[in-house]
Amino acid sequence: MTADLEKPEKTQKRFYVGRSLAAFWLFGICNNFAYVVMLSAAQDILRVEEMSSGNLTVAEEVCLPDRSHRVCTQESAGLVLMLNILPMFFVKLIAPFFIDYLPYGTRNALVVITQAMALLITAFATSVPVALTGVAVASISCGFGEMMYLGLAAHYSANTITSWSSGTGMAGILGSILYAAMTDPRMLGLSPKISLLLMLIAPFIFTLTYWMVLVRAPTVRKTVFYEPRTWIDWGPRSNVERLKEERERPSDEEEDRKSDTFVEIYGSYSSLRQKISITLGLMKYMVPLGTVFFAQYFINQGLAELIVFDCDNSFHSSPESQYKWYQVLYQIGIFISRSAISLIPMPFWVIAWMLPLSQLSILGVLLVETLSPYFPHIIAAYGIIFLEGLTGGSAYGNTVRHVHQNVSPSIKEFALLIVTVSDTVGILLAAALAIPTHNQICGMPYYKWF
């Protein structure tokens, strides 16, 4: 009889766990979607004023008849990366120290609103500064969202980290493939403006996921739309007190019975000195992660657009199309490696040493290619950029999972928030160096080995 009663409970628990994992996977997709689209649209954004109608439209794209000169844009795509990461950097740097005042429902609303604004501003832009404003708003949305959902994952099992990481990888694939396919004249041939407007589906899915798919953990304070007093949490309460408050709510009794599905977060870390001390202790994770992200974004936004092939060695694709498909293959590598962190977990020494060295080696190989081209065919570039994506995805997913599993539950939420600052610092440095490096290489004499 007891066994018969336990079966429905186990089935119900698996249902709640499945919903939570699905929710975090969708969070990862939606949160990074606009960010990836902005990077994929980098060259279109920089050409907005050159297009005849004044709006982002499809430009004529032709492949190179021969590979006898450098193909350079007036501005490096690193400029778009800079605007896509600088606001995110300040958000990640400042938000962990005050974000506790905003319940997760309020945070989710801010992420959704800013993401929709970013897509609308960029779609209707008629000048580069306005388009870059949309990029900056997307950066704020993505940075705040990453901090929100990684913090939220501290209230759930470690498997939500895998789901989140896999979702961010899938965002890369969907965002880059959809934008490349929509704007490629050989495929749908839509204008960038129409493509960006169609991508407004992402904020809508975002909203449905948080309010309808995710099962709220008992340790997460409830936010009610028609009760403004729940939009901000003014009380300096610990998580223990919040848990007690939730359990005293009669309407939440059913969720309390599901509490073993989630992780109970105890303790308080409100002191600034404590937070700085925790941050210093996490440097063993943050420095390697920042190094990997520096290398991969220096490649993507400073070097990739300089790696071009002629018609015979590029499947007759234009330089613009080649750049977009580099982004696609990179994102596929990211997705595969981030989805596999539970199947192939990496020890700390691999995360700390092997992955950063591997990514720096890939940077060196591609830097030589931009200085003096030696790849015989675009397939070689596709392969190494795919490997770059595998390395970067492994570094991010395994680092976040290690932090989730190895830090004390009392500081887990803050640790997950602050450790991602390192990848933003790496990307910011990459963007700052990508622009002058791009300009320097463009001014050098052209010489190829083959």
N, C-alpha and C positions, 0 to 999 in steps of 0.2 A: 504493500500500500504506500509506504514511504517513497519507494523508488518511483512509483507512478506519479506522485506529487512532484518529485524532483525534476522529472522530464520536462514538464511545461516551463519550469523556472529556468532550466538550462537553455531551452529553446528561446525563451524570452531574452535571456542575457546575450545569447549569440546575435539575436536580432538587434539589440541595442548597440552592441559592439560593432556589428556590420554597418549600421547607420552612421556611427561616429567615424569609422574609417572612411566610408564613402564621402562624408561631409568634409573631412580634412583633405581628401584627394581633390575634391571640387574647389576647396579654398585655395589650394596650391595653384590649380589651373587659373582660376579667375583673378587671383591676386597678381600673378606675374604676366598675365595676358597683355595688358596695355603696355607694360614695360618692354616686352619682347617686340610687340608691334612697332613701337617707336624706334627701336634699334633696327628692325628690318626696313623701316621706311626712312632711314637716315638720309640716304642719297636723294630721295624724293623731297624730303623736307628742305634740304639745302638748295634744291633747284626750284623751289616754289615760285620765286620771282622771275625765273627765266621762261616760265611756261606762258603761252600766249593768252590764256583766258584769265589769268590772275589767280586762279585756284589750282589746287593740285590735280593735274590731269595726266593721262598716259602720254609719255614722250616717245618719240620714235627710237627704237633700240635696234642697233645692228651690230653684228659681230665684227671683230677686227680682221681685215684681210691678211695682215701679217703682224708679227710680234717684233717690231723694229724700234719701238719707242715706248716711253712710259705713258700710262693713262692716269692722269691726276685730276681731281676735282679742285676747285678753287679753295674750298674749305674741307678739312678732314672730317670724316664721320665721327672722329673723336670729339668734335664740338657738340654733336648731338648726345654722345655719351656723357660729356661733362654736364650738360643740362639735365640728363636723365639720372645722374647719380649725386650731384652736389646737394640738391634739396633733400634727397634720401639720407645723405650722410648726416646732415644737421638734425633730421628727424630721429635717426637712430642714436645719435649722440646725446640728444636732450630728452627725448621721450621717456626712457626708462626711469627717469628721476621724478616724473610727475604723472605717468600714465595710470597709476593706481587710482586716480580720482575719476577715471572714466570707466564705467562698467562695460563689459564686452559688447552689449547690444548697441551702446552709443558709439563705440569704436567701429563696429561693423558698418553702421550708418555713414560715418565719416569716410570710410574707405570706399564705399559704393558711390557716394556723391562725388568725391574727387575723381574717381576713375571715369565716371560718365562725363564730367566736365572736361577732363583731359582729351578724350576722344572727340568731343564736340568742338573744342577750341582748335585742335589741330586740323580737323576736317574742314572747317570753314575759314581757315587762315588764308590771308591774301599776301602775307609778307613773312619773311624768315623769322623776325623777332616774335610775331604772334604765334607762329607754328612752334617755336622753341618754348614759348610760354606754356603751350599745351603739353610739351615734353616735360617741363618742370613740374606741372601739376600731376602728371602720371607718376613721376618720381616720388612725390610726396605720398601719393596713394599707395604705391607699392611698398615703400619703406615703412609706413605706418602699419600697413596690412601685415607685413612679415613679422613685425614686432608683436602685433596683436595675436596672430594665429599660433606663433611659436610659444607665446606666453600662455595661450589657451590650451595648448597641447600638454603643458605641465599638469593640468587637471585630469588628464586622460592617460592611458597606457602608452608605453614607448612605441607601440605599433603605429600610433597616429603620426609619429615623426616620419616613418617610412612612407605612409600615405601622403603626407604633406610634401615630402621630397619628390616622390613620384609625380605628384600633381604639378609641382613647379617645373619638372622636366617636360611633362606633357604640354604645359603652357607654351614652352619654347617651340615644341613641334607644331602645335596648332597655330600659334601666332605667326611663326615664320612661314609655314607652308600655306596657310590661308592667304596671307598678304602677298606672298610670291605668286601663288596661283591666280588670285584675283587681279593682280596688276600686270601679269605677264601677257604681252600681246598674243602669244601663241596659245594661251589658255582662255581665261574669261575676259581679259582685256578691260577690266573696270578701271575707273579713275581711282586714285588714292582717296579722294573725298568720299566716294560712294563706299569704298572698301572699309574705311574707318567708321562710317555711320552704321554699316551692317554689323560691326563688331560691338555695338552697344548692347548686344545680347548678353555679353559677359557680366555687366553690373546687375542685370535682371536675374541671371542664374545665381549670382552671388547672394542676393537678398533671399531668394527662395531657399538656398542651402542653409543659411544660418537659422532662419526661423521655422523651416519645415522639415529639414533632413537631420540636422544635428540634434542629438539628445543632450539636453543641458545637464552638465555635471552638478551634483549638489553643492560643490564648492564655488560655483559660478553664480554671482548675484543676478537675480532676475531683473530684466529691464522691460517695462511696460510702456508701450507707445503713448497711451492716453494718460499716463501718470508722469508728468515732467519731473517730479521729485526723484524718480528712479534713473533719470538720465545722467546724473552726476553723483558720485559717491564722495561726500564731504568728510565722512567720519574717518579718523585715523585708526581704523580697526585692523586687527590681525586677521589672518585667514581662518584661524580657529573660531573667532567671534562671528565671522561671516558664515562659516559652516553651521554654527549654532543657530544663527538667525534663520537660515534656510530651513533647518529642520523643525523650527517652531512654526513654520507656515503650514496650516492645515491643507492647503491645496497642493503642497509638494510632498505629501506622504508617500505617494506612489513612487516618486523619483528617489526618495530616501531608501526605499527597498531595493533600488537598483544601484546603490552606491558602490557595491563591489565591482561594478563595471569600470569605475573611474579610479583615479589616483587622488587620495586625500592630501592636500597641501597644508602643512602646519608651519608655524613660526612666523617671525616678522623680521624684515631687514630694512627698516625705514631710515636708519642712520646713513648719512652721506659717507661717513668714514667707513662704515661697513660695506657699502656698495663699492667704494674704491678698492677696498681690500679684496673683495670678491673678484673684481675685474682684473686685478694684478695676478691673482691665482689662476685665472683662465687664460693668461697669455700663452701658455704652452699649446693651447688650441688655436688661439687667435692669430699668432704670427704665421704659422704654416698656412692657415686658410687664407690670410691676406696675401701671402706670396703667390699662391695658386691663382687667386682671382686677379692679381696684378698681371701675371703673365698672360692669362687667357683673354682678358679684355684689351690688353695692349695689342695682342694679335688681331682680335676681331675688329677693333675700331681704328687701329693705326696701320696695320700691315695688310689685312685681308683685301681691302679695296685696291691695293697696289699689285696684287697677284692676279694677273690677267693673262688670257691665252687667246690665240688667234682662232679663226673659224675651224680649221682642220683639227685643232687639238682641244676644242672646247664644246664639241657637239653642236657647233654653229650657234652658240649663245653669246649674247652681248656682254660687255663688262658689267653692266648693271644687273643683268640676270645672273651672272656668275656670282656676284657678291651676295645676292639674295639666297642662292642655293648653298653657298658656304654657310650662311646662317642656319639654314634648314638642317644640314648634316651635323653641324655643331650641336644643335638642339636635340637631335636624335640621340647623339652620344650622351648628352646630359640626361635625357630621359631614361635610357637604358641603365646607366650607372646608378642613378638615384633610386630607381625602382628595385635594384638588386642588393641594396645595403643589408636587407634582412637575410638574403640567401648567401651573400658573400661578405660577411662582416670583416673589416680590416683591423688589425692590431694597431696600437697607438704609434709604434715606430714607423709604420708605413704612412700613416697620416702625417706624422711630424717631419719625415725626411724624404721618403721615396716619391710621394705625390708632388711636393714642391719642386724637387729636382727634375722630375719627368716633365713637368709643365715648362720649366725654364729651358730645358733642352729643346722642346718643341718650338718655343719662342726663337731660340737661336737658329734652328733649321729654317724657319720661315723668314727670319730677318735676312739671312744670306740669300734666300730666293728673291726677296724684293730688291736687294742690292745688285745681284747679278743672277738673273733667272737661270735655273738649271733643271727644273722639272720638265720632263719631255711632254707630259700630257696633264690635263686638268684632273684626271683620276688620281694622280699622286697628291695633288693639293686636297682633293676631297678626302682621301684616306687619312692624311695627317691632321686635318681639321676635325674629322670624326674622332680621332684618338684624343685630340685636345678636349673635346666634349666629354669623353669617357673619364678622363683624368679630373676635370673640373667637377663633374657631377659626383664622383666618388669622394672627393675632398669635402664637399659641402654636406652630403648626406651622412657620411660616416662621422664627421666632426660633431654635427648636431646630435646624432644618436649617442655618441660617446658621452657628451655633456648630459643628456637626458638620463642616461643609465648610471653615471658615476658621481654626479654631484649630489649633495645632501638635499632631501626633499624640501628643507626649509628655505633654500635659496634657488631651487630649480627654476622657478618662473623667471626671476631676474637674470639668472645665468643664461637661459635660452634667449632672452632679449638682448643681452649685451654682447654675446659672442659673435653675433652677426654684424656688429659694427666693423669687425676686422675685414670682412669681405668688401664692405663699402669703402673702407680706407684704401684697400688694394685697387678697387675699380677707379677711385678718384685719382690716385697716383697714375694709373694707366692712362686715364683720359688726359691728364695734364701733360704727360710725356708723348702721347700719341700725336697731338697736333704739331709740335715742333719737329718730331721725327718724320712725320708724313711730309712736311714742307721741305725738310732737309733732303730726304730721299728723292723727292720730285725735282730738286735742283741739281742732282748728280748726273753725270754722263751715263748713258745706257749701254750696258754690255751684257750679253747673254752667252752661256756656255754652249748651247745647242742651236 
